[in-house]
């Protein structure tokens, strides 16, 4: 299985994108970032987040 297919948490996806965890949490609240809530934790697939970023949908208005 490729690394891009693995589920990662908020900390890892924030580090991967070079943003802080609060930015990821804001994206969860205000946009359609591809994420899945498993129990109390948010999980992400890097390849889905990459596609979301490239689509321009990460540019949200505060």
C-alpha positions in Angstrom: 0.0 0.0 0.0 1.4 3.4 -0.9 2.0 5.9 1.8 -0.5 8.3 0.1 -3.2 5.8 0.8 -2.6 5.6 4.6 -4.9 7.5 7.0 -3.1 10.2 9.0 -4.2 12.4 11.9 -4.4 16.2 12.3 -0.8 16.6 13.5 0.7 14.7 10.6 -1.5 16.3 7.9 -0.7 19.8 9.4 3.1 19.0 9.2 2.7 17.6 5.7 1.0 20.8 4.5 3.2 23.1 6.5 0.4 24.7 8.4 -0.6 24.6 12.1 -3.3 22.3 13.6 -5.7 25.3 14.0 -5.7 25.8 10.3 -6.7 22.2 9.7 -9.5 22.6 12.3 -10.7 25.7 10.6 -10.8 23.9 7.3 -12.8 21.1 8.9 -15.3 23.7 10.2 -15.5 26.0 7.2 -14.9 24.0 4.2 -15.1 20.6 2.6 -11.6 19.3 3.3 -11.7 15.5 2.7 -11.6 14.1 6.2 -13.3 11.3 8.2 -14.1 11.4 11.8 -13.3 8.1 13.5 -14.4 8.1 17.1 -13.1 11.4 18.4 -10.2 11.8 15.9 -10.1 13.2 12.4 -8.3 11.2 9.8 -7.1 12.2 6.3 -5.7 10.6 3.2 -2.8 12.6 1.8 -3.7 12.0 -1.8 -7.3 13.3 -1.3 -6.0 16.4 0.6 -3.5 17.0 -2.2 -6.3 16.9 -4.8 -8.4 19.2 -2.6 -5.6 21.7 -2.3 -4.9 21.7 -6.0 -8.6 22.3 -6.7 -8.4 25.7 -4.9 -11.0 24.8 -2.3 -8.5 25.4 0.5 -8.7 29.2 -0.1 -11.5 30.0 2.4 -12.5 33.3 3.6 -12.1 33.9 7.3 
